[in-house]
Amino acid sequence: MFSETDISFDSISVLNDYRLAAISRQCSLLIRKEVFSGRAKFGIYGDGKELCQIALARSMRLGDYFSGYYRDQTVAAALGDMTWPQYFAQLYGHPDIQFDPHSGGRQMINHHATRLLDAEGNWTDQTNRYNSIAGISSTAGQIPRSLGIAYASKLFKENPKLENFKEGFSKDGKEVCFTTIGDASTSEGMFLEAINAAGVLQIPVVFSVYDDGYGISVPIEYQTTKKSISKALAGYQRNDDGEGLEIITVKAWDYPGLIAAYQKASKLAREEYVPCLVHVEECTQLQGHSASGSHERYKSEERLAFEHDFDCNERFKLWIISQGFASSDELNQIDKDAVLMARKYQKDAFAAYMASIDVDKKGFLRIAKTLLESTNEPQLIQPIIEELSQLQYPIFSDLVKAGRKTLRAFRFYQGPAVKLLRKWLNELEEKNRNRFSSHQISQSSNSPLFVKSVAPEYPKEVSMVDGREILNKSFSKFLEDPRVFIIGEDVGQIGDVNQTLAGLQEKYGELQVTDTGIREMTIVGQGIGASMRGLKPIVEIQYLDYIFYPLQILSDDWACMHYRTAGGQKAPMIVRTRGHRLEGIWHSGSPMATLIHCLRGVHFCVPRNMTQAAGMYRTLLEGDDPGLVIECLNGYRLKEPLPENLNDIKVPLGIPEVLREGTDLTVVTYGSMCRIVMEAAEQLHGMGISTEVIDVQTLLPFDSPKNILTSIQKTHRVLFVDEDMPGGASAYMMQEVLDKQGAFDWLDSPAACLAAAPHRPAYSSDGDYFSKPNVENVVDKVYEIMRETDPTTFPAIYF
């Protein structure tokens, strides 16, 4: 039975909605066929969710945001954020933003992303359109940043200091963020943490749960308490006991009920800042989870019959007829038209994709013909041409393979045709680098790599202060920009656990320096979303060891946002944390290699002291890329000279600093190890060894000017030292210097690494000493390297 509502419906809008549902369904059906035909690699679709997505879209307003996953094609189409040819272009992986503006072929189908940036990488106006935040496949991964999108609305509304920064980003905070998720994924901690955070924050977010009874093949009784997410979350329902969420349930096939449900949720979120959860029950998936399998393997005959009987499109058709908006024949004609239109969109998209490849294919064949005519060696070229010609649907990699095979076959020929082929291949390789590897970091004029460095300057009479005081003064200056805000555990009232923010909440208010619950995943999500709306969040993970809680979102969403949208979106949030040396297993972490490889696309700063940290924050705040700053845990109470230009210091990214010049051996390190290595270098000096000490300052980017190579060309020996486990960041630095900088040829001794023990650091000062590199380790390692070269000058010490 369909719901009865006070909402009035007119035949034009209703039939337009049916046309959209019909074309979306036919496109879903075509996806599976295209995968099975071999023209596409993988397909996932939104069949069975058409009506709820139409209702969701109809409740949105210009300036709103949509944060979805991989079934939201009908929402994107309803909002005008995606055309059906673009839908198929993404299926084929067409690497051209003119055809797939959402990802430039980098993400699989149904990952939608409005281009929030112009061609120069600058923000465009978000207030006069619908905004889709880059879709994500990781289950529940789209949820945390939804909090940040909605939280930004709250900041724009409640912080009067942001009045001059609203243009292009907010209309008085009236924007709502709509986010979608499948029921099985609500079992993820990301979702449950976000529900709690939304209830605490009271922000304009609408969670939409599509409940089709399964998580791939696993039924709901194994997924969700009480087999119902709305029942399981009933304690979050707002009532007289306090604020919370509004929880609304509705059937996926009930068109008037869906329209009413989403209008109610939209109004509550927009006007009262009540977060809402819309539980859409009895969704169907007529083709199963995806093109990779068949749901007949795990669904009962009764369930398969239900999928057919409660198909939302068929139920919508019955409702339309019952209301007298159209006859059965008229709706059948719409269905027939949808079949033809879907096929046309698919064919046009595939033809455009093949045409883009054909340009380079024809170029290769022209050169191959010239090569054959000039060398008269058909046995070398003809098999390659035939192999390429036999491919029904060649792709760019097939052309590269053909070009490389041909050059290998004609390696003894150096005529004009070979040179022409080499030029063709180089140009194709460059185009493919742009197609598949561009925009890992900002390519705009606002990149932090273009921020001019400003070195610290000191007066004749230097004041020595705690490192925490330097950061406190710096953060106070940063917060003068109302777009900057700091959130995290204990950052507000007590000024963080190390007092670097002491007094700043009182000075700037709770909206700029904000305490949060212990919920690292959604702290990060708050920052990601807000940074996509023109704000400048600094989010704190209290200790580096706890960065593993939000690591999936940092890696899957934040770090690759700019890349996976081919430069269409960015999230220039700064993550602040502290690590390396203190006491014990969970307060001394240095998992640098883990983070380096998970966070490509993020500027990775490892300052040796708080003055350097302050300069790195300023550089990142002036740029438009995401950044991670890892402060030294044991440095807050160490004395540092107070620069007289503290508020101007900017540390360049990717440029190492020589801390001590030497001639015998280069030691490459960073962070807390700089002090230890410098002390070791002084002891080595007394033993007749001149050590050059280099602080890399940032691990990403790493030594852009190749300063370490220059040092090795002088010393001819190198030791890489850090606090990560063996094979971690020390090995990473070695590979960067030996492989990429070509330092191997300049070495007179084997390059060496000195890292921590292969376990987490033990507790106490002894635990620190025996778990991580210490002064004695560094002295002995350098001495050992020198002794190998000159055992007479450097005799054995311990044996």
C-alpha positions in Angstrom: 0.0 0.0 0.0 1.3 3.4 -1.0 1.5 6.3 1.6 -1.0 9.0 1.6 0.6 12.4 2.0 -0.4 16.1 1.9 2.0 16.6 -0.9 0.3 17.4 -4.3 1.7 15.8 -7.4 1.3 16.9 -11.0 1.5 14.6 -14.0 4.4 16.4 -15.7 6.8 16.1 -12.8 5.7 12.6 -12.0 6.2 11.4 -15.6 9.5 13.1 -15.8 10.5 11.2 -12.7 9.3 7.9 -14.3 11.3 8.7 -17.4 14.4 9.2 -15.3 13.8 5.9 -13.4 13.3 4.1 -16.7 16.4 5.4 -18.4 18.5 4.8 -15.3 17.2 1.2 -15.1 18.0 0.5 -18.7 21.5 2.0 -18.3 22.1 -0.4 -15.3 21.0 -3.3 -17.4 23.4 -2.4 -20.2 26.3 -2.1 -17.8 26.2 -5.8 -17.0 26.0 -6.7 -20.7 29.0 -4.4 -21.5 31.1 -6.2 -18.9 30.2 -9.6 -20.2 30.9 -8.5 -23.8 34.5 -7.6 -22.8 34.2 -3.9 -23.6 34.3 -3.0 -19.9 36.2 -4.3 -16.9 33.7 -4.1 -14.1 30.2 -2.8 -13.5 28.2 -1.8 -10.4 24.8 -0.2 -10.7 21.9 1.4 -9.0 19.0 -0.7 -10.1 16.3 -1.1 -7.4 17.3 2.3 -5.9 15.9 4.6 -8.5 12.9 5.9 -6.6 14.6 6.7 -3.3 17.4 8.5 -5.2 14.9 10.6 -7.2 13.1 11.5 -4.0 16.5 12.4 -2.4 17.5 14.6 -5.4 14.1 16.4 -5.4 14.6 17.4 -1.8 18.0 19.1 -2.5 18.5 22.8 -3.2 21.2 24.6 -5.1 24.3 24.8 -3.0 23.6 21.4 -1.3 26.2 18.6 -1.2 25.9 14.9 -2.0 28.4 12.4 -0.7 27.7 9.0 -2.1 29.2 5.7 -2.9 28.8 3.5 -6.0 25.1 3.1 -6.7 24.0 6.8 -6.9 23.6 7.2 -10.7 20.0 8.3 -10.5 20.8 11.0 -8.0 23.6 12.3 -10.2 21.4 12.3 -13.3 18.5 13.9 -11.4 20.7 16.7 -10.3 22.1 17.3 -13.7 25.6 16.5 -12.4 26.0 13.6 -14.8 24.8 12.8 -18.3 24.3 9.2 -19.4 27.1 9.4 -22.0 29.4 10.4 -19.1 28.1 7.4 -17.2 29.2 5.0 -19.9 32.5 6.9 -20.5 33.4 6.2 -16.9 32.4 2.5 -17.4 35.0 2.3 -20.2 37.6 4.3 -18.3 37.8 7.0 -20.9 40.8 9.1 -19.6 39.5 12.5 -20.7 37.7 14.9 -18.4 35.7 16.1 -21.5 34.0 12.7 -21.5 34.3 11.7 -17.8 34.5 15.0 -15.9 34.1 13.1 -12.6 37.4 11.3 -12.6 39.0 11.4 -16.1 38.7 7.6 -16.3 40.4 7.0 -13.0 37.5 5.7 -11.0 35.1 2.9 -11.9 31.6 3.6 -12.9 29.2 5.4 -10.5 31.9 7.4 -8.7 30.6 11.0 -9.2 32.5 14.2 -8.5 31.4 17.7 -9.5 34.4 19.7 -10.7 34.8 22.1 -7.8 38.0 23.5 -9.3 38.6 25.4 -12.6 41.4 24.5 -15.0 43.9 26.5 -13.0 43.0 24.7 -9.8 41.0 27.6 -8.2 37.7 27.1 -6.4 34.6 27.7 -8.4 31.2 28.9 -7.0 29.6 26.1 -5.0 26.5 28.0 -4.1 24.7 28.1 -7.4 24.8 24.3 -8.3 24.5 20.9 -6.7 27.9 19.5 -5.5 28.8 15.9 -5.6 31.8 15.0 -3.4 34.1 12.4 -5.0 32.5 8.9 -4.7 34.3 6.2 -2.9 34.2 2.4 -3.0 35.6 1.7 0.5 32.5 0.7 2.5 31.3 3.6 4.6 34.3 5.7 3.4 32.0 8.5 2.2 30.5 9.0 5.6 33.2 10.8 7.7 33.8 13.7 5.2 30.0 14.2 5.1 30.2 15.5 8.7 32.8 18.0 7.6 30.7 19.2 4.7 27.8 19.8 7.1 30.0 21.1 9.8 31.2 23.9 7.5 27.6 25.0 7.1 27.4 25.4 10.9 30.6 27.4 11.0 29.5 29.7 8.2 26.2 30.2 10.0 27.5 30.7 13.6 30.9 32.4 13.2 30.3 36.0 12.2 34.1 36.4 11.4 33.5 34.3 8.3 31.1 36.7 6.8 33.6 38.0 4.2 34.6 34.4 3.3 31.1 33.0 2.4 31.1 34.0 -1.2 31.2 31.0 -3.4 31.0 28.6 -0.4 27.8 29.3 1.6 24.5 31.1 1.7 24.4 31.7 5.4 24.9 28.1 6.3 21.7 26.8 4.8 23.4 24.0 2.8 22.6 20.4 3.6 24.9 17.4 3.0 23.1 14.2 1.9 25.1 11.0 2.2 24.2 7.5 1.1 25.2 4.0 2.3 24.1 0.4 1.9 22.7 -1.2 5.0 25.5 -3.8 5.4 28.0 -1.0 5.5 26.3 0.6 8.5 28.1 -2.2 10.4 31.3 -0.3 9.8 32.8 1.8 12.7 33.0 4.8 10.4 29.2 5.0 10.0 28.5 4.4 13.7 31.1 6.9 14.8 29.6 9.4 12.4 26.1 8.9 13.7 27.2 9.7 17.2 29.3 12.7 16.1 26.4 14.1 14.1 24.1 13.8 17.1 26.6 15.7 19.2 27.4 18.4 16.7 23.8 18.9 15.5 24.7 19.7 11.9 22.7 19.7 8.7 23.4 16.2 7.4 21.0 13.5 6.0 22.1 9.9 6.1 20.3 7.7 3.6 20.5 4.0 4.2 19.6 1.7 1.2 18.4 -1.5 2.8 18.2 -4.4 0.3 18.7 -7.1 2.9 22.2 -8.2 1.9 25.8 -7.3 2.0 26.9 -8.9 -1.2 25.8 -12.5 -0.3 25.5 -12.1 3.5 22.0 -11.6 4.7 20.9 -8.8 7.1 20.6 -11.1 10.1 24.4 -11.4 10.1 24.9 -7.7 9.5 22.7 -5.6 11.7 21.3 -5.8 15.2 17.5 -6.4 15.2 17.9 -6.8 11.4 17.1 -3.1 11.1 19.5 -0.1 11.3 16.6 2.2 12.4 15.7 -0.1 15.2 19.3 -0.6 16.2 19.9 3.2 16.3 16.6 4.0 18.1 18.5 5.4 21.1 19.8 8.2 18.9 16.2 9.4 18.2 15.8 13.0 19.4 13.2 13.3 22.1 12.5 15.0 25.4 15.6 13.4 26.8 17.8 15.5 24.6 19.1 16.3 21.1 19.8 13.5 18.7 18.8 12.4 15.2 15.5 12.3 13.5 15.0 8.7 12.3 12.6 8.1 9.4 11.7 4.8 7.8 10.1 4.4 4.4 9.7 1.7 1.7 11.9 1.8 -1.4 8.9 1.3 -3.7 6.6 3.9 -2.1 7.0 7.0 -4.3 4.8 9.4 -2.4 6.2 8.1 0.9 9.7 8.7 -0.3 9.0 12.2 -1.5 7.5 13.0 1.9 10.3 11.4 3.9 13.1 13.2 2.1 11.3 16.5 2.2 10.8 16.2 5.9 14.5 15.3 6.4 15.7 18.1 4.2 13.5 20.6 6.1 14.7 19.5 9.5 18.3 19.5 8.5 18.2 22.8 6.7 16.0 24.9 9.0 16.7 23.3 12.4 20.1 21.7 12.0 18.7 18.3 13.0 20.7 15.5 11.6 18.4 12.9 10.0 18.6 9.2 9.1 16.3 8.0 6.3 16.1 4.2 6.4 14.9 3.0 3.0 13.6 -0.5 3.5 12.8 -3.2 1.0 15.2 -2.1 -1.7 15.8 -4.6 -4.4 18.9 -5.5 -6.6 17.5 -7.1 -9.7 21.0 -7.9 -11.0 22.6 -8.7 -7.7 25.6 -6.9 -6.2 27.6 -6.3 -9.3 28.7 -7.7 -12.7 31.2 -10.0 -10.9 28.6 -12.6 -9.9 25.1 -13.8 -9.7 22.7 -13.3 -6.8 20.9 -16.5 -7.8 23.7 -18.3 -6.0 22.7 -17.0 -2.5 19.1 -15.7 -2.7 16.2 -18.0 -2.1 13.4 -18.4 -4.7 11.1 -16.4 -2.3 13.6 -13.6 -2.1 14.1 -13.6 -5.9 10.3 -13.4 -6.3 10.3 -10.5 -3.9 12.9 -8.7 -6.0 10.6 -9.0 -8.9 7.3 -8.2 -7.2 8.6 -5.2 -5.3 10.7 -3.7 -8.1 10.4 0.1 -7.3 10.0 1.0 -11.0 7.1 -1.5 -11.5 5.4 -0.3 -8.3 5.9 3.3 -9.4 4.1 2.4 -12.6 1.2 1.0 -10.7 0.9 4.1 -8.6 1.0 6.4 -11.6 -1.8 4.4 -13.2 -3.9 4.4 -10.0 -3.5 8.2 -9.7 -4.6 8.7 -13.4 -1.4 10.4 -14.4 -0.8 8.1 -17.4 -2.1 4.9 -18.9 -0.2 1.6 -19.0 0.4 2.0 -22.7 1.9 5.5 -22.2 4.3 4.1 -19.6 5.2 1.1 -21.7 6.1 3.5 -24.5 8.4 5.4 -22.1 10.0 2.1 -21.2 10.6 1.3 -24.9 12.0 4.8 -25.5 14.4 4.3 -22.5 15.8 1.1 -24.1 16.6 2.9 -27.3 18.0 6.0 -25.6 20.2 3.9 -23.2 21.6 2.0 -26.2 22.4 5.2 -28.1 24.2 6.7 -25.1 26.2 3.6 -24.6 27.2 3.3 -28.3 28.1 7.0 -28.5 30.2 6.8 -25.4 32.0 3.7 -26.6 32.6 5.1 -30.1 34.1 8.3 -28.5 36.4 6.1 -26.4 37.5 4.0 -29.3 38.0 7.2 -31.5 40.4 8.6 -28.8 42.5 5.5 -29.1 42.3 5.3 -32.9 44.2 8.6 -33.3 47.3 7.1 -31.8 46.7 3.7 -33.4 46.7 5.2 -36.9 49.9 7.1 -36.0 51.6 3.9 -35.1 50.4 2.1 -38.3 51.7 5.0 -40.5 55.1 4.7 -38.9 55.1 0.9 -39.1 54.4 1.2 -42.8 57.3 3.6 -43.2 59.5 1.4 -41.2 58.6 -1.6 -43.4 59.3 0.3 -46.6 62.6 1.7 -45.4 64.0 -1.6 -44.0 62.3 -4.3 -46.0 62.1 -6.5 -42.9 58.4 -7.7 -42.9 59.2 -10.6 -40.5 60.1 -8.1 -37.8 57.1 -5.8 -38.1 54.3 -7.8 -39.7 53.6 -10.0 -36.6 53.3 -6.9 -34.4 50.8 -5.3 -36.8 48.8 -8.4 -37.1 48.7 -8.9 -33.3 47.4 -5.3 -32.9 44.9 -5.7 -35.8 43.4 -8.8 -34.2 42.4 -6.9 -31.1 38.7 -6.1 -31.4 38.9 -3.3 -28.8 42.5 -2.1 -28.5 43.4 0.2 -25.6 46.2 2.7 -25.0 48.4 0.0 -23.3 48.1 -2.1 -26.4 49.6 0.7 -28.5 52.5 1.1 -26.0 53.2 -2.6 -26.1 53.2 -2.5 -29.9 55.6 0.4 -30.0 58.0 -1.1 -27.5 58.0 -4.5 -29.3 58.7 -2.7 -32.6 61.6 -0.7 -31.2 63.1 -3.9 -29.6 62.7 -5.7 -33.0 64.4 -2.9 -34.9 67.1 -2.2 -32.2 69.9 -2.6 -34.8 68.3 0.0 -37.1 68.7 3.7 -36.5 67.1 5.2 -39.6 64.5 8.1 -39.7 61.5 5.7 -39.3 63.0 4.3 -36.0 63.6 7.8 -34.7 60.0 8.7 -35.7 58.7 5.7 -33.9 60.7 6.6 -30.8 59.3 10.1 -30.9 55.8 8.8 -31.3 56.2 6.4 -28.3 57.7 9.1 -26.1 54.8 11.5 -26.9 52.3 8.7 -26.2 54.0 7.8 -22.9 53.8 11.5 -21.9 50.2 11.7 -22.8 49.5 8.5 -20.8 51.3 10.0 -17.8 48.9 12.9 -17.9 46.0 10.6 -18.5 46.7 8.3 -15.6 49.2 9.9 -13.2 48.6 13.7 -13.1 47.3 15.8 -10.2 48.7 13.7 -7.4 49.5 17.0 -5.9 48.4 20.5 -6.8 49.5 21.8 -10.2 48.1 25.2 -9.5 49.9 28.5 -8.8 48.7 28.1 -5.2 50.8 24.9 -4.6 52.7 25.1 -1.4 55.8 24.2 -3.4 55.7 27.7 -4.8 55.6 29.4 -1.3 58.8 31.3 -0.9 60.9 30.3 2.0 61.6 32.7 4.9 64.4 31.6 7.2 64.3 32.4 10.9 66.2 35.5 12.0 67.6 35.9 15.5 68.6 39.1 17.5 72.0 39.4 19.1 70.5 38.8 22.5 68.6 35.5 21.9 65.7 34.5 24.2 65.6 30.8 24.9 62.0 29.5 25.3 60.2 26.2 25.4 59.3 24.8 22.0 55.7 24.7 23.0 55.8 28.5 23.4 57.0 28.9 19.9 54.1 26.9 18.6 51.6 28.7 20.8 52.6 32.1 19.4 52.5 30.7 15.9 49.0 29.1 16.2 47.7 32.3 17.7 48.8 34.1 14.6 47.4 31.5 12.3 44.0 31.8 14.0 43.7 35.5 13.1 42.5 34.1 9.8 38.9 33.1 10.7 39.0 30.3 8.1 41.6 28.5 10.2 40.2 26.3 13.0 41.7 23.6 15.1 39.8 20.6 16.3 40.8 17.5 18.3 40.8 15.8 21.6 41.8 18.2 24.5 42.8 21.1 22.2 40.3 23.5 23.6 39.8 24.1 27.3 43.2 22.8 28.4 45.1 24.0 25.3 46.1 20.4 24.3 48.1 17.9 26.3 51.4 19.8 25.6 50.0 23.3 26.1 50.8 24.5 22.6 47.3 25.9 22.3 47.0 27.2 25.9 44.7 30.2 26.1 43.7 30.1 22.4 40.2 28.9 22.9 39.5 31.7 25.3 41.1 34.2 22.8 39.4 33.0 19.6 36.3 31.1 20.8 35.1 27.6 20.7 34.3 27.6 17.0 38.0 28.1 16.1 39.6 26.0 18.8 37.2 23.1 19.5 37.4 20.0 21.7 36.1 16.8 20.2 35.3 13.4 21.5 37.7 10.5 21.2 36.8 9.7 17.6 39.8 10.0 15.3 37.9 8.8 12.2 35.4 11.6 12.3 37.8 14.3 13.5 39.6 13.7 10.2 36.2 13.6 8.3 35.2 16.9 9.9 38.4 18.4 8.5 38.3 16.9 5.1 34.8 18.1 4.3 35.3 21.5 5.7 38.5 22.0 3.8 36.5 21.3 0.6 34.4 24.4 1.3 37.1 27.0 1.5 38.0 26.6 5.2 41.5 25.8 6.6 41.2 23.1 9.2 44.1 21.9 11.3 42.9 18.6 12.8 44.8 17.0 15.6 45.5 13.3 16.1 46.8 13.4 19.7 49.6 10.9 19.2 51.0 9.5 16.0 50.3 6.0 17.2 46.6 6.7 17.0 46.7 7.7 13.3 45.9 4.1 12.4 42.3 4.7 13.5 41.6 7.1 10.6 44.2 5.8 8.3 41.8 4.3 5.8 40.0 7.6 5.3 43.3 9.5 5.2 44.5 7.1 2.5 41.3 6.3 0.5 39.7 9.7 0.6 41.9 12.6 1.6 45.3 11.7 0.1 44.0 10.7 -3.3 41.1 13.2 -3.6 42.9 15.5 -6.1 44.3 12.6 -8.1 41.2 10.5 -8.4 39.2 13.5 -9.6 41.9 14.4 -12.2 42.3 17.8 -10.5 38.6 18.4 -10.0 38.5 18.5 -6.2 40.9 19.1 -3.4 40.9 18.8 0.4 43.7 21.0 1.7 43.3 20.0 5.4 46.4 19.8 7.7 46.7 16.9 10.0 48.7 17.7 13.1 50.2 15.0 15.3 53.2 14.2 17.4 55.5 11.1 17.6 58.9 9.6 17.7 60.3 9.7 21.3 58.6 9.7 24.6 57.6 6.6 26.6 56.1 3.3 25.7 54.5 1.4 22.9 51.7 3.8 22.1 53.4 7.1 22.6 56.6 6.7 20.7 55.5 5.7 17.3 57.4 6.4 14.1 55.6 4.4 11.4 56.9 6.6 8.6 57.0 4.1 5.8 53.5 3.0 6.5 52.3 6.6 6.2 54.5 7.5 3.3 53.1 4.8 1.2 49.5 5.2 2.3 49.5 9.0 1.9 50.9 9.7 -1.5 49.4 13.1 -2.4 50.1 14.6 1.0 53.0 16.8 1.9 54.7 14.9 4.7 56.6 17.2 7.1 58.9 15.9 9.8 60.3 19.0 11.7 63.2 18.6 14.0 62.0 21.4 16.4 59.0 23.6 16.9 60.4 26.6 15.0 60.6 24.3 11.9 57.1 23.0 12.6 55.8 26.6 12.8 57.3 27.4 9.4 55.9 24.3 7.8 52.4 25.0 9.1 52.6 28.5 7.6 53.8 27.1 4.2 50.9 24.6 4.1 48.3 27.2 5.1 49.4 29.4 2.2 49.2 26.5 -0.2 46.3 24.4 -1.5 47.5 20.9 -0.8 46.9 18.5 2.1 49.7 18.3 4.6 50.8 16.1 7.6 53.0 17.6 10.3 54.6 15.2 12.8 56.0 17.2 15.8 58.6 15.8 18.1 57.0 14.5 21.2 60.0 15.2 23.4 60.6 18.7 22.0 57.9 20.8 23.7 59.9 21.6 26.8 63.3 21.7 25.1 64.6 25.3 24.8 64.8 26.9 21.4 66.0 30.4 20.4 63.0 32.6 19.7 63.2 34.1 16.2 62.4 37.8 15.9 60.5 37.0 12.6 58.6 34.1 14.0 55.3 35.1 12.3 57.0 35.2 8.9 59.0 31.9 8.8 58.2 29.6 6.0 60.0 26.3 5.5 60.3 25.2 1.9 58.9 21.7 1.2 61.2 19.1 -0.4 64.5 21.0 0.4 66.8 19.4 3.0 68.9 21.5 5.3 72.6 20.9 6.1 72.9 21.1 9.9 76.6 20.4 10.0 79.1 20.4 7.2 81.6 17.5 6.9 83.9 15.8 4.5 84.1 12.1 5.5 80.5 10.8 5.6 77.0 12.1 5.1 74.3 11.2 7.7 70.7 11.7 6.4 68.0 11.9 9.0 65.0 13.9 10.3 62.8 14.8 13.3 64.0 13.8 16.8 67.0 12.0 15.3 68.6 15.3 14.3 69.6 16.1 17.9 70.9 12.6 18.4 72.9 12.6 15.2 74.3 16.1 15.9 75.5 14.9 19.3 77.0 11.9 17.7 78.7 14.0 15.1 80.4 16.0 17.8 81.8 12.9 19.4 82.9 11.6 16.0 84.7 14.9 15.4 86.8 14.1 18.5 87.6 10.7 16.9 88.9 12.3 13.8 85.8 11.8 11.6 84.1 14.8 9.9 80.4 14.1 9.5 78.0 16.1 7.4 74.5 16.0 8.9 71.4 16.6 6.7 67.9 17.1 7.9 65.5 16.1 5.0 62.7 18.2 6.6 60.0 16.6 4.4 59.7 12.9 3.3 57.1 13.9 0.7 58.4 15.6 -1.4 61.9 14.3 -0.9 65.0 16.4 -1.7 63.8 18.0 -4.9 67.1 19.8 -5.6 69.1 16.6 -4.9 71.1 18.2 -2.1 71.9 14.8 -0.6 73.6 13.7 -3.9 75.7 16.9 -3.8 76.8 16.0 -0.3 77.7 12.4 -1.2 79.7 13.6 -4.2 81.9 15.3 -1.5 82.0 12.7 1.2 81.5 9.5 -0.8 79.8 7.7 2.1 76.2 7.8 3.4 74.3 6.6 6.4 70.5 6.9 6.6 69.2 7.1 10.2 65.6 7.2 11.5 63.3 5.8 14.1 61.1 3.7 11.9 61.5 -0.1 11.9 64.2 -1.7 9.7 63.2 -1.5 6.0 61.0 1.5 6.7 61.8 5.2 6.0 65.5 4.6 6.1 65.2 2.2 3.2 62.8 4.6 1.5 65.4 7.4 1.8 68.2 5.1 0.5 66.1 4.2 -2.5 65.3 7.8 -3.3 69.0 8.8 -3.1 70.6 5.7 -4.7 68.1 5.0 -7.4 66.5 8.3 -8.2 69.4 10.6 -7.6 72.0 8.2 -8.9 74.3 8.4 -5.9 75.6 4.8 -6.1 78.3 5.7 -8.6 79.8 8.2 -6.1 80.1 5.9 -3.1 83.4 4.5 -1.9 81.6 2.5 0.8 78.3 0.7 0.8 75.4 2.8 1.7 74.0 1.9 5.1 70.8 2.3 7.2 70.4 2.6 10.9 66.8 2.1 12.2 64.9 1.2 15.3 64.5 -2.4 16.6 62.0 -4.5 14.7 59.3 -4.0 17.4 57.4 -1.3 19.1 59.4 0.7 21.6 59.5 -0.6 25.1 58.5 1.6 28.1 60.9 3.8 30.2 64.1 5.5 29.3 65.9 2.2 29.0 63.1 1.0 26.7 63.7 4.1 24.5 67.5 3.6 24.5 67.4 0.0 23.5 64.5 0.3 21.1 65.6 3.3 19.0 68.9 4.5 17.6 70.9 6.3 20.2 74.1 8.4 20.1 76.3 5.3 20.7 74.6 3.4 17.8 75.2 6.3 15.5 78.8 6.8 16.6 79.6 3.1 16.2 77.9 2.8 12.9 79.8 5.7 11.4 83.0 4.5 12.9 82.5 1.0 11.4 82.0 2.5 7.9 85.2 4.5 8.2 87.1 1.5 9.7 86.3 -0.6 6.6 88.0 2.0 4.5 91.0 2.7 6.8 91.4 0.1 9.6 94.8 1.5 10.6 93.4 5.0 11.4 90.2 3.5 12.9 91.2 0.3 14.7 88.6 -2.1 16.2 87.0 -0.9 19.4 84.9 -3.8 20.7 86.6 -6.8 19.2 
